[in-house]
Amino acid sequence: MTRAILLAVTAVFLVSCDFLAGRPDPIRITGETMGTTYSVTVVDVPDGMTAETLQQEVEAVLADVNGKMSNWDPNSEVSKFNDARSVEPIPVSEDFLQVVTAANAVHELSGGKFDVTLAPLISLWGFGPKKPGEPVPSDPEIAAALRIVGQMTMLAVSAPDGTVAKTDPEVSINLSAIAKGFGVDQVAATLQQAGVENYLVEIGGDLVTAGKNAQDEPWSIGVERPDGEKQDVELIVPVSDLGLATSGDYRNYFEEDGVRYSHIIDPTTGRPITHSTASVTVVAENAMMADALATALLVTGADTGLTIADENGIAVLFMSRRDGVFRLEASNAFEKIVSID
């Protein structure tokens, strides 16, 4: 499930040349990955680390994640899984298994609103290989796609055996609503192994931080107002040693006959969401869970999502279109991080 970049990070990457006198200046690198951009800021630079060596390490990690989870790479692990026309258990990598297992947890928590077997519907609605501008899917087409959607019934995951099996050979997986967050966490793990304690890693708006920024202060992240015409920061969220992700419906969509169709599809109906919630920001223990939960709770919308969040201790901010203005609603856990009043 492709997602727009919703995070405003204009003030996050400022560095101070006099930070902790005698230590190297922070390093910041940027690049492209997963159809979007990435940025990494390392504050406490280990001996021997340069921007060049950091970039090489980061891009090697991201290439590995793409090689397992990219639906756009025909040779990736997920593409080969999708091409397999078999219902026999298929051995998968440890990373693949970890992501699918986490996706199952979010699927269950959200009442099926997060689903990695959504690929047929993503394509049907024009947000995959099918191009926007083609006719809106018919009811029979949607029903046919739904026949092979539903990860708890369509996939059999065996952690002890390290396998995933399809219950129908036509089932396919799309990990784009969780893989970016996983990639962020993998880069962060690489930094930790190198002895870095203060950093920010971001891919397409999904991020994780550790320690403090270059001003020796907690990281502060600007969350964008979900306005397709402007890029204004709505709220500043302090985020240290946590992951954050935002999902929204307002940048990736198409219109036909005066009707607006978002790329955020409800796997239980087979149709784009129609409720008033425009964006969801989640703060979680890592970027992977923040990534998946932000998508799941955008599909549920604020009315149901707040109940799910409070019952499960999830820190989430909803921004909804109400009477021509954006209304902010936050879970109890989010209010403990920053008040929206």
VEXTORKE-157469 format. One record per residue (C-alpha): residue number from 1; residue in three letters; x, y, z. Coordinates in nm, 3 decimals. Example, Ala and Ser with C-alpha at 12.3 -4.5 7.8 and 13.67 -1.06 7.14 Angstrom:
// VEXTORKE-157469
{site 1; ala; {1.230; -0.450; 0.780}}
{site 2; ser; {1.367; -0.106; 0.714}}
//
This chain:
// VEXTORKE-157469
{site 1; met; {0.000; 0.000; 0.000}}
{site 2; thr; {0.179; 0.308; -0.123}}
{site 3; arg; {0.175; 0.601; 0.110}}
{site 4; ala; {0.247; 0.970; 0.065}}
{site 5; ile; {0.530; 1.136; 0.254}}
{site 6; leu; {0.347; 1.325; 0.525}}
{site 7; leu; {0.619; 1.410; 0.769}}
{site 8; ala; {0.759; 1.761; 0.792}}
{site 9; val; {1.116; 1.741; 0.911}}
{site 10; thr; {1.234; 2.091; 0.833}}
{site 11; ala; {1.381; 2.158; 1.177}}
{site 12; val; {1.490; 1.809; 1.264}}
{site 13; phe; {1.821; 1.797; 1.083}}
{site 14; leu; {1.982; 2.120; 1.199}}
{site 15; val; {2.331; 2.055; 1.325}}
{site 16; ser; {2.551; 2.254; 1.555}}
{site 17; cys; {2.918; 2.288; 1.475}}
{site 18; asp; {3.000; 2.348; 1.839}}
{site 19; phe; {2.810; 2.045; 1.971}}
{site 20; leu; {3.021; 1.877; 2.237}}
{site 21; ala; {3.348; 2.051; 2.160}}
{site 22; gly; {3.622; 1.818; 2.052}}
{site 23; arg; {3.393; 1.563; 1.891}}
{site 24; pro; {3.333; 1.527; 1.515}}
{site 25; asp; {3.046; 1.722; 1.365}}
{site 26; pro; {2.728; 1.520; 1.309}}
{site 27; ile; {2.693; 1.342; 0.975}}
{site 28; arg; {2.381; 1.358; 0.763}}
{site 29; ile; {2.330; 1.157; 0.447}}
{site 30; thr; {2.035; 1.137; 0.207}}
{site 31; gly; {1.941; 0.918; -0.085}}
{site 32; glu; {1.663; 0.730; -0.260}}
{site 33; thr; {1.506; 0.398; -0.175}}
{site 34; met; {1.172; 0.216; -0.192}}
{site 35; gly; {1.029; 0.469; -0.435}}
{site 36; thr; {1.093; 0.756; -0.196}}
{site 37; thr; {1.383; 0.922; -0.013}}
{site 38; tyr; {1.579; 0.843; 0.300}}
{site 39; ser; {1.785; 1.048; 0.542}}
{site 40; val; {2.012; 0.946; 0.828}}
{site 41; thr; {2.162; 1.177; 1.089}}
{site 42; val; {2.437; 1.050; 1.319}}
{site 43; val; {2.522; 1.283; 1.607}}
{site 44; asp; {2.788; 1.092; 1.800}}
{site 45; val; {3.011; 0.988; 1.512}}
{site 46; pro; {3.230; 0.683; 1.588}}
{site 47; asp; {3.598; 0.685; 1.500}}
{site 48; gly; {3.648; 0.596; 1.136}}
{site 49; met; {3.291; 0.673; 1.027}}
{site 50; thr; {3.263; 0.917; 0.738}}
{site 51; ala; {2.966; 1.023; 0.528}}
{site 52; glu; {3.092; 0.791; 0.255}}
{site 53; thr; {3.127; 0.485; 0.476}}
{site 54; leu; {2.792; 0.555; 0.643}}
{site 55; gln; {2.620; 0.583; 0.305}}
{site 56; gln; {2.770; 0.254; 0.190}}
{site 57; glu; {2.651; 0.076; 0.505}}
{site 58; val; {2.302; 0.227; 0.491}}
{site 59; glu; {2.251; 0.152; 0.124}}
{site 60; ala; {2.369; -0.205; 0.171}}
{site 61; val; {2.108; -0.253; 0.442}}
{site 62; leu; {1.835; -0.095; 0.230}}
{site 63; ala; {1.931; -0.303; -0.073}}
{site 64; asp; {1.893; -0.615; 0.141}}
{site 65; val; {1.546; -0.508; 0.259}}
{site 66; asn; {1.441; -0.427; -0.097}}
{site 67; gly; {1.575; -0.760; -0.213}}
{site 68; lys; {1.334; -0.931; 0.023}}
{site 69; met; {1.027; -0.708; 0.031}}
{site 70; ser; {0.997; -0.500; -0.287}}
{site 71; asn; {0.695; -0.579; -0.504}}
{site 72; trp; {0.859; -0.377; -0.781}}
{site 73; asp; {1.163; -0.607; -0.800}}
{site 74; pro; {1.067; -0.924; -0.988}}
{site 75; asn; {1.359; -1.105; -0.825}}
{site 76; ser; {1.275; -1.010; -0.467}}
{site 77; glu; {1.172; -1.267; -0.212}}
{site 78; val; {0.815; -1.139; -0.197}}
{site 79; ser; {0.784; -1.136; -0.577}}
{site 80; lys; {0.905; -1.496; -0.598}}
{site 81; phe; {0.661; -1.592; -0.323}}
{site 82; asn; {0.379; -1.427; -0.518}}
{site 83; asp; {0.482; -1.603; -0.841}}
{site 84; ala; {0.480; -1.945; -0.676}}
{site 85; arg; {0.161; -2.125; -0.772}}
{site 86; ser; {0.161; -2.365; -0.481}}
{site 87; val; {-0.009; -2.418; -0.148}}
{site 88; glu; {0.292; -2.598; -0.003}}
{site 89; pro; {0.489; -2.424; 0.277}}
{site 90; ile; {0.761; -2.201; 0.133}}
{site 91; pro; {1.081; -2.139; 0.333}}
{site 92; val; {1.131; -1.767; 0.388}}
{site 93; ser; {1.405; -1.551; 0.534}}
{site 94; glu; {1.406; -1.456; 0.900}}
{site 95; asp; {1.333; -1.094; 0.806}}
{site 96; phe; {1.039; -1.190; 0.584}}
{site 97; leu; {0.896; -1.406; 0.860}}
{site 98; gln; {0.936; -1.127; 1.116}}
{site 99; val; {0.750; -0.877; 0.901}}
{site 100; val; {0.463; -1.112; 0.813}}
{site 101; thr; {0.428; -1.212; 1.179}}
{site 102; ala; {0.411; -0.846; 1.283}}
{site 103; ala; {0.158; -0.784; 1.007}}
{site 104; asn; {-0.059; -1.064; 1.147}}
{site 105; ala; {-0.056; -0.897; 1.488}}
{site 106; val; {-0.167; -0.562; 1.340}}
{site 107; his; {-0.428; -0.738; 1.125}}
{site 108; glu; {-0.582; -0.898; 1.432}}
{site 109; leu; {-0.562; -0.583; 1.646}}
{site 110; ser; {-0.736; -0.376; 1.377}}
{site 111; gly; {-1.014; -0.621; 1.306}}
{site 112; gly; {-0.876; -0.702; 0.964}}
{site 113; lys; {-0.826; -0.343; 0.850}}
{site 114; phe; {-0.455; -0.405; 0.786}}
{site 115; asp; {-0.390; -0.678; 0.534}}
{site 116; val; {-0.077; -0.769; 0.339}}
{site 117; thr; {-0.278; -0.983; 0.093}}
{site 118; leu; {-0.440; -0.665; -0.038}}
{site 119; ala; {-0.230; -0.670; -0.358}}
{site 120; pro; {-0.514; -0.772; -0.596}}
{site 121; leu; {-0.727; -0.480; -0.477}}
{site 122; ile; {-0.436; -0.236; -0.493}}
{site 123; ser; {-0.387; -0.326; -0.858}}
{site 124; leu; {-0.760; -0.332; -0.932}}
{site 125; trp; {-0.803; 0.024; -0.807}}
{site 126; gly; {-0.509; 0.155; -1.006}}
{site 127; phe; {-0.245; 0.193; -0.736}}
{site 128; gly; {-0.026; -0.091; -0.861}}
{site 129; pro; {0.044; -0.213; -1.215}}
{site 130; lys; {-0.303; -0.099; -1.327}}
{site 131; lys; {-0.298; 0.271; -1.412}}
{site 132; pro; {-0.529; 0.541; -1.273}}
{site 133; gly; {-0.774; 0.655; -1.535}}
{site 134; glu; {-0.891; 0.307; -1.620}}
{site 135; pro; {-1.254; 0.239; -1.529}}
{site 136; val; {-1.351; 0.219; -1.163}}
{site 137; pro; {-1.378; -0.150; -1.073}}
{site 138; ser; {-1.718; -0.314; -1.093}}
{site 139; asp; {-1.880; -0.495; -0.803}}
{site 140; pro; {-1.805; -0.838; -0.958}}
{site 141; glu; {-1.439; -0.741; -1.007}}
{site 142; ile; {-1.412; -0.631; -0.644}}
{site 143; ala; {-1.580; -0.950; -0.525}}
{site 144; ala; {-1.339; -1.160; -0.731}}
{site 145; ala; {-1.038; -0.981; -0.584}}
{site 146; leu; {-1.174; -1.016; -0.230}}
{site 147; arg; {-1.187; -1.392; -0.278}}
{site 148; ile; {-0.809; -1.407; -0.233}}
{site 149; val; {-0.775; -1.129; 0.028}}
{site 150; gly; {-0.757; -1.197; 0.402}}
{site 151; gln; {-0.418; -1.280; 0.545}}
{site 152; met; {-0.538; -1.484; 0.843}}
{site 153; thr; {-0.719; -1.727; 0.615}}
{site 154; met; {-0.507; -1.692; 0.302}}
{site 155; leu; {-0.165; -1.731; 0.468}}
{site 156; ala; {-0.038; -1.998; 0.705}}
{site 157; val; {0.268; -1.878; 0.895}}
{site 158; ser; {0.487; -2.129; 1.078}}
{site 159; ala; {0.752; -1.957; 1.288}}
{site 160; pro; {0.912; -2.287; 1.409}}
{site 161; asp; {0.952; -2.409; 1.051}}
{site 162; gly; {1.036; -2.068; 0.905}}
{site 163; thr; {0.772; -2.106; 0.634}}
{site 164; val; {0.473; -1.924; 0.491}}
{site 165; ala; {0.209; -2.108; 0.286}}
{site 166; lys; {-0.078; -1.987; 0.071}}
{site 167; thr; {-0.418; -2.147; 0.105}}
{site 168; asp; {-0.488; -2.046; -0.256}}
{site 169; pro; {-0.214; -2.040; -0.520}}
{site 170; glu; {-0.337; -1.704; -0.651}}
{site 171; val; {-0.275; -1.523; -0.319}}
{site 172; ser; {-0.014; -1.247; -0.330}}
{site 173; ile; {0.151; -1.030; -0.066}}
{site 174; asn; {0.224; -0.656; -0.067}}
{site 175; leu; {0.446; -0.540; 0.222}}
{site 176; ser; {0.472; -0.171; 0.132}}
{site 177; ala; {0.265; -0.060; 0.434}}
{site 178; ile; {0.517; -0.214; 0.674}}
{site 179; ala; {0.844; -0.265; 0.485}}
{site 180; lys; {0.960; 0.098; 0.499}}
{site 181; gly; {0.930; 0.095; 0.875}}
{site 182; phe; {1.119; -0.233; 0.888}}
{site 183; gly; {1.391; -0.080; 0.671}}
{site 184; val; {1.421; 0.212; 0.911}}
{site 185; asp; {1.465; -0.027; 1.203}}
{site 186; gln; {1.727; -0.228; 1.016}}
{site 187; val; {1.933; 0.084; 0.949}}
{site 188; ala; {1.896; 0.183; 1.315}}
{site 189; ala; {2.017; -0.161; 1.424}}
{site 190; thr; {2.325; -0.119; 1.204}}
{site 191; leu; {2.399; 0.217; 1.369}}
{site 192; gln; {2.361; 0.064; 1.714}}
{site 193; gln; {2.604; -0.213; 1.623}}
{site 194; ala; {2.854; 0.059; 1.524}}
{site 195; gly; {2.819; 0.216; 1.870}}
{site 196; val; {2.599; 0.510; 1.768}}
{site 197; glu; {2.369; 0.625; 2.049}}
{site 198; asn; {2.224; 0.947; 1.906}}
{site 199; tyr; {2.066; 0.930; 1.561}}
{site 200; leu; {1.761; 0.978; 1.343}}
{site 201; val; {1.673; 0.744; 1.054}}
{site 202; glu; {1.389; 0.833; 0.817}}
{site 203; ile; {1.245; 0.674; 0.503}}
{site 204; gly; {0.953; 0.843; 0.331}}
{site 205; gly; {0.825; 0.990; 0.657}}
{site 206; asp; {0.866; 0.675; 0.867}}
{site 207; leu; {1.136; 0.727; 1.126}}
{site 208; val; {1.305; 0.616; 1.443}}
{site 209; thr; {1.526; 0.818; 1.675}}
{site 210; ala; {1.766; 0.750; 1.959}}
{site 211; gly; {1.924; 0.971; 2.221}}
{site 212; lys; {1.941; 1.342; 2.145}}
{site 213; asn; {1.991; 1.570; 1.847}}
{site 214; ala; {2.288; 1.790; 1.766}}
{site 215; gln; {2.171; 2.053; 2.014}}
{site 216; asp; {2.178; 1.792; 2.292}}
{site 217; glu; {1.797; 1.803; 2.309}}
{site 218; pro; {1.529; 1.540; 2.248}}
{site 219; trp; {1.440; 1.495; 1.883}}
{site 220; ser; {1.135; 1.698; 1.778}}
{site 221; ile; {0.934; 1.601; 1.472}}
{site 222; gly; {0.693; 1.826; 1.285}}
{site 223; val; {0.374; 1.650; 1.172}}
{site 224; glu; {0.216; 1.799; 0.863}}
{site 225; arg; {-0.142; 1.921; 0.832}}
{site 226; pro; {-0.316; 1.692; 0.576}}
{site 227; asp; {-0.373; 1.963; 0.316}}
{site 228; gly; {-0.294; 1.858; -0.039}}
{site 229; glu; {-0.219; 2.216; -0.146}}
{site 230; lys; {0.004; 2.332; 0.139}}
{site 231; gln; {0.280; 2.189; 0.356}}
{site 232; asp; {0.220; 2.338; 0.699}}
{site 233; val; {0.329; 2.184; 1.027}}
{site 234; glu; {0.031; 2.114; 1.251}}
{site 235; leu; {0.206; 1.981; 1.560}}
{site 236; ile; {0.556; 1.926; 1.698}}
{site 237; val; {0.602; 1.585; 1.860}}
{site 238; pro; {0.900; 1.500; 2.084}}
{site 239; val; {1.027; 1.159; 1.978}}
{site 240; ser; {1.332; 1.001; 2.139}}
{site 241; asp; {1.408; 0.628; 2.138}}
{site 242; leu; {1.082; 0.567; 1.953}}
{site 243; gly; {0.945; 0.518; 1.603}}
{site 244; leu; {0.696; 0.748; 1.431}}
{site 245; ala; {0.495; 0.716; 1.110}}
{site 246; thr; {0.215; 0.910; 0.945}}
{site 247; ser; {-0.035; 0.775; 0.693}}
{site 248; gly; {-0.275; 0.991; 0.492}}
{site 249; asp; {-0.529; 0.983; 0.213}}
{site 250; tyr; {-0.472; 1.318; 0.047}}
{site 251; arg; {-0.169; 1.291; -0.182}}
{site 252; asn; {-0.216; 0.959; -0.363}}
{site 253; tyr; {-0.563; 0.939; -0.517}}
{site 254; phe; {-0.753; 0.978; -0.843}}
{site 255; glu; {-1.085; 1.131; -0.938}}
{site 256; glu; {-1.347; 1.001; -1.178}}
{site 257; asp; {-1.691; 1.149; -1.249}}
{site 258; gly; {-1.646; 1.389; -0.960}}
{site 259; val; {-1.569; 1.112; -0.709}}
{site 260; arg; {-1.237; 1.106; -0.524}}
{site 261; tyr; {-1.079; 0.762; -0.473}}
{site 262; ser; {-0.803; 0.736; -0.213}}
{site 263; his; {-0.522; 0.481; -0.237}}
{site 264; ile; {-0.607; 0.368; 0.117}}
{site 265; ile; {-0.826; 0.061; 0.063}}
{site 266; asp; {-1.037; -0.113; 0.323}}
{site 267; pro; {-0.960; -0.486; 0.289}}
{site 268; thr; {-1.296; -0.577; 0.441}}
{site 269; thr; {-1.497; -0.392; 0.175}}
{site 270; gly; {-1.252; -0.391; -0.116}}
{site 271; arg; {-1.305; -0.017; -0.164}}
{site 272; pro; {-1.116; 0.303; -0.083}}
{site 273; ile; {-1.198; 0.458; 0.254}}
{site 274; thr; {-1.470; 0.723; 0.258}}
{site 275; his; {-1.472; 0.846; 0.619}}
{site 276; ser; {-1.351; 1.191; 0.725}}
{site 277; thr; {-1.015; 1.095; 0.877}}
{site 278; ala; {-0.740; 1.241; 0.658}}
{site 279; ser; {-0.422; 1.138; 0.838}}
{site 280; val; {-0.300; 0.928; 1.127}}
{site 281; thr; {0.028; 0.962; 1.315}}
{site 282; val; {0.148; 0.680; 1.540}}
{site 283; val; {0.434; 0.679; 1.789}}
{site 284; ala; {0.549; 0.325; 1.872}}
{site 285; glu; {0.844; 0.129; 2.007}}
{site 286; asn; {0.986; 0.094; 1.655}}
{site 287; ala; {0.925; 0.225; 1.304}}
{site 288; met; {0.786; -0.103; 1.171}}
{site 289; met; {0.495; -0.107; 1.415}}
{site 290; ala; {0.437; 0.268; 1.375}}
{site 291; asp; {0.426; 0.219; 0.997}}
{site 292; ala; {0.174; -0.066; 1.004}}
{site 293; leu; {-0.043; 0.082; 1.279}}
{site 294; ala; {-0.067; 0.420; 1.104}}
{site 295; thr; {-0.210; 0.251; 0.794}}
{site 296; ala; {-0.440; 0.023; 0.994}}
{site 297; leu; {-0.584; 0.307; 1.201}}
{site 298; leu; {-0.630; 0.528; 0.896}}
{site 299; val; {-0.846; 0.254; 0.746}}
{site 300; thr; {-1.054; 0.227; 1.064}}
{site 301; gly; {-1.089; 0.606; 1.098}}
{site 302; ala; {-1.091; 0.808; 1.417}}
{site 303; asp; {-1.424; 0.690; 1.554}}
{site 304; thr; {-1.323; 0.325; 1.575}}
{site 305; gly; {-0.949; 0.383; 1.583}}
{site 306; leu; {-0.949; 0.580; 1.907}}
{site 307; thr; {-1.121; 0.292; 2.085}}
{site 308; ile; {-0.867; 0.043; 1.947}}
{site 309; ala; {-0.580; 0.273; 2.044}}
{site 310; asp; {-0.695; 0.331; 2.399}}
{site 311; glu; {-0.769; -0.037; 2.456}}
{site 312; asn; {-0.418; -0.129; 2.339}}
{site 313; gly; {-0.214; 0.164; 2.470}}
{site 314; ile; {-0.126; 0.296; 2.123}}
{site 315; ala; {-0.007; 0.657; 2.091}}
{site 316; val; {-0.198; 0.794; 1.792}}
{site 317; leu; {-0.309; 1.129; 1.656}}
{site 318; phe; {-0.602; 1.151; 1.413}}
{site 319; met; {-0.663; 1.453; 1.188}}
{site 320; ser; {-1.011; 1.453; 1.037}}
{site 321; arg; {-1.201; 1.682; 0.803}}
{site 322; arg; {-1.497; 1.818; 0.997}}
{site 323; asp; {-1.710; 2.111; 0.875}}
{site 324; gly; {-1.437; 2.253; 0.656}}
{site 325; val; {-1.161; 2.239; 0.917}}
{site 326; phe; {-0.923; 1.977; 1.048}}
{site 327; arg; {-1.013; 1.832; 1.386}}
{site 328; leu; {-0.739; 1.675; 1.597}}
{site 329; glu; {-0.816; 1.377; 1.822}}
{site 330; ala; {-0.555; 1.186; 2.020}}
{site 331; ser; {-0.543; 0.867; 2.220}}
{site 332; asn; {-0.460; 0.874; 2.590}}
{site 333; ala; {-0.110; 0.740; 2.519}}
{site 334; phe; {-0.044; 1.016; 2.264}}
{site 335; glu; {-0.163; 1.285; 2.506}}
{site 336; lys; {0.105; 1.166; 2.747}}
{site 337; ile; {0.366; 1.254; 2.484}}
{site 338; val; {0.222; 1.589; 2.377}}
{site 339; ser; {-0.107; 1.764; 2.447}}
{site 340; ile; {-0.316; 1.867; 2.145}}
{site 341; asp; {-0.515; 2.130; 2.340}}
//
